[in-house]
Amino acid sequence: MSKSLELVSFGHESPALLLVTYLISQNIPASYAYAEGDLNHQVLLDDPSFLQEAAFIVKEFVDNPTDPKYQKRAWETEQQIFREGRQAATPKLSWSVFKQTPFMWLIMAICILVYLGSIAGGFIWVRENMMLLPWSLLVETGQWWRTITPAFIHFDEMHIIFNLLWWWLAGKGIEQKFGSSTLLLIFFVTAIVPNIGQLLMSGPDFGGLSGVVYGIIGFVWWCGWLRPQWGLTLPNYIIGFSLIWLVLGYVDLLWVSVANTAHTLGLVCGCAIAWCYVFFTQKSQNKHSRE
């Protein structure tokens, strides 16, 4: 196998990830790597036979990194991921699938019902009963269910489709492998902590399953990294794109308002739960082996 070649290095992660995504979209095998030093975010070419084409794209990117075509291609890549996920899901729907992943389908059903109710004229009720309150008012009223219910609220068609497809892609594997109780635990932690964090950072006017989605992606990512023998994985391009989308939200290159704090806390919580899960599973196995 040919050794990867370093094409260019950046001082920040976002341009490196954006360039990798664009190269891959042009059918050029590229990857991201972190290295020591000032310019520690590297873009690698995984097949040297593409060096000429890759070098031309790199020069274009370095000369004009804010060209809208790079963000446009990142958006198109996400849409392609979701189309593939939707196509993969269609022929596999059966009662046995519902029985294997009941909690995943329950959350999807609640999100869909809340969204349909909102667009049918019930958004005022949803806002008054499900959205978060300012922190002082939340403490005063004791309506703590509101730390969870914003996860069920979506504001437009693309918002709910994207979130539910991500939830399906990662959530079904967790529930099939570890059971409904594990997915339920991850859901509650990655709904409550990100929602409270976003509330404290920017106020109560937000909603969506995105924090939970980043949580389950983080869980699957770290389980696949720490315990690959468990077989719980997501394709690298999905992990990579979710990280790119997170970074783009912070550098304000997206055309939509993004709950960056909720996304970040969701990812951190998901990774932390995976680490704890691996640690205590290993500890339990070691204890039984000594006995």
N, C-alpha and C positions, 0 to 999 in steps of 0.2 A: 504494500500500500504506500502511495506517495506521501511524503511528509508535507504538511500544510505550510504555505508560505505566508509571511506577514505582508499584507498589502499596504496598510496604513495604521497609524495609532492616533488616538485622540485623548485629550485630557479629561473628557467627560463621557459618560456611558451612552447618553441619548443619541449623538450622531453616529457612534459605532453601531448601535443596534439598528438604527434607521438604515444605514448603508448596507448592513448584512441582509436585512429584509428586502431591500431593493435588488441587490445582487441575486438573491435566491429567486426573486420574481422574474429575473431575466434568464433563468435556468443556468446560473453560474453557481457552483457549489461553494458556499462561503459559510463561515462560522465566526462566533465572537469568543474572545479569550481575554482574561485579565492577567496582567503581568506587573511586576514591580517597576517603579520609576514614575516620572512625571506624566508621560504619555502612556498610561497603563491600560487603556481600553483598546484592544487590538482587533482589527478585522483581518481574518485569515482566509486564504484561498485554499480550498481542500483538494483541488485538482489543478496542478500547474499547467496543464494543457490549455486552460482558459485564461492564461496570464494576460494575453494581449487585450482580449475583450474586457477583462476585469480592470486592467490598468486604465483603460479609456474611461470607464464609468467612474472609477475612483477620482480621476482628474476632474471630471465634470462635477462630481459631488463636492470636492474640496473647493473648487472655484465658486460654486453657488449652492451651499448646503441648504438654503431656505427655499429652493425651487419647490413650488407646490406639488410637483409630480411625485416627490418622495413621500409626502404625507398621503397623497391620493393613492399611491400604490399600496401603502400600509393599510389604508382603509379597504381597498379592494381585496387585499389578502385576507383580512378578517371576514369579509363577506363570503369569500370562497371557502374558508374554514367552516363557516356556519352552513353553507349550502351542502358541503360534503357530509357534515354531521347530520343534517336533516335527511338527506338521501339515505344515509346508512341506517337511520332510525326507522324509516318507513316500513320496510319489509319485515322487521323483527318484532313488531307489536303483536303480543299475544297475551292471554290470561296468565301464562306462566311467568312472563316478564313482569307483569304487574305484581304478582305474588312475591317475586324475588326482590323487588325494589318499591315497596309500598310507600315509604316515607318520601322518597324522591318524587313519586307521582303525586302525593298529597300536597307537597309544597308547590309543585307546578299547577295543580288544580286551584289552590287558593289564590295564587298570583293571577291566574287567568280570570277567575271569578271576580276578584277585586278590580281588575282592569276593565272587564266588560261592564261591571256595575258603575265604574267611574265614567266611562264614555256614554253610558245610557242615562246619565243625569244624576248619578249619585256621588260625584266627586266632592261636593260640599260635605256630605256625611263622612266620606273617607277622610277628608282633611280634618274634620272636627273630632273624629274618634280614633284615627290610626296614626296620624303624623305626630312627631315629637313636639313637646312643649318646651319653652325656654327652661333652663335647668332649675331656676328657683321655683317656677310654677310646677314643674314635674315633681320636685321634692314636696312642695306644699300639698298637691293633690294626691300624691301616692299612686298615680296611674302608670305603674312601672311596665305594664304590657306594651306601652308605647316605645320602649327601647327595642322591641322586636318587630312590631307591626310595620314600620317603614320599609322593611325588606320586601313586603308584599305589594308595595305601591309602585306603579310604573306610569310614566307620563306620555309615552307615545308607542306606536307599534314596533319600531325598530328597537327601542329600549327593552321592551319585554321579550321580544324574539331573541335578541342577542343574549340577554341574561339567562333565559330558560334553556337555550341551547348549550351554553357553557355549563349550567347546572346539570343538564342531562349528561354531557360528555364526561364530567369528572365525578358527579354524584353517584351514578349507577355503579361504577366500579367499586367505590368505597362501600356502598350498601351490600353489594353482592359478596364482597370479600370479608367484611368485618361485621355486617349486620346493621339493622336499622338503628340500634342504640348508639353506635359510633357516629353514624351520619347525623342523628339527632343532636348529639353532644356538640359536634362540629358546627352544626347550624346555629344552635343557641349561642355558643361562644362567639362565633364570627358574625352574628347579627348584633348582639348586645354591645360588645366592646367597640366595634367600628362605629355603630350608631351613636353611642355616647361620645366617642372621640370626635366625630364629625359635628355633633351638636355643640360641643365645647369650643371647637375651632371656628365654626362658621354659622351657627344657629340651626334652627329646627327645619328649615325649608328644603328638604331633600327626601329622596326615596329611591328604592330599587334594591335588587338582590345582589348588586355588584360586590359589596363587602363580603358576603357569604361566598360568592363565586370565587373571589380571590382566595378566600380561606380554603375551599376544597381543592383549588388548584395547587396552593402551597402545600397542603397535606399530601396530595398525590405526588407532587414533585419531590418532597423530602423523603417520603416513604420509598419512592423509586430509587433515590440516591443512597439512602442509608441501608435499605434492605431490598435490593433488586430481586432477591429470590422470592419475595412475596408476589411478584408479578403485577404489582399495581403501578401502572405507568400511564403517561400521556405522551403523544408524539412531541418531539423536541420543538417543532415549529409552533405548537400551541403554547408551550411554556414560554418560548422566546417571544411570541407575539404578545402574550399577556403582560410580560415585563416591559416590552416596548410601549404598549398602550399606557401602562402605569407611568413611565417616564414622560411620554408626550403630554399627559395630563398636567404634570408639574411644570413643564416648560411652556405651557399655554399655547400649544400649536394646534389644538383641536377646536372645532367649531361648535362644540357642545359644552355645557357646564358639567364638570366632573367632580365627584366627591372624592378628592384625592386622599384625604385623611382616612375615610372609610375603606378605600381600596388598600392602602398601605397597611392599616391595622388588621384588615382581614387576612392579607397575605402573611403578616408576621404571626398572627394567631394560628393560622393553619399550619405553618411550618413548626411552630412551637408545640402544637398538639401532636404532630407527627413525631417530633423528637421525643416527647414524653412517652408516646405510645411505643416507640422502638425501644427506648431505655427500659421501661418497666416490663415489657415483654421479654427482653434479654435478661433482665434481673430475675424474673420468674423462672425462665428456662434454666439459668445457672443454679438457682436454688433447688429445682427439681433434680438436676443432674447430680448435685452433691448428695442429695438424699438417696 
